[in-house]
């Protein structure tokens, strides 16, 4: 499984690169803290797989990287995606290494 660090994600944003950020946490987690990814809770990933665009990089994130890795494994096995990247450390790593003003849980 391919991974991307929070520093690499920050660079993609700064360069206005074409990519999609999908957050697979639950709505209450997203409401508490988010970095503006599209919310698709992990339980809804299978029925929304078409939102994982195959034409450019898709970064999948969660709290620490576990659920996003599960979502990616499912999508790669079921739909043969090759452009998915797990955000290493998830929102916790983003809050620790990029924006420490964000609350953690």
Secondary structure, DSSP 4 states (H G I P E B T S, - for coil): --EE-HHHHHHHHHTT--EEEEE-S-HHHHHHS--SPEE--GGGTGGGGGGS-SSSEEEEE-SSSHHHHHHHHHHHHHH----EEEETTHHHHHHHHT-TTS---
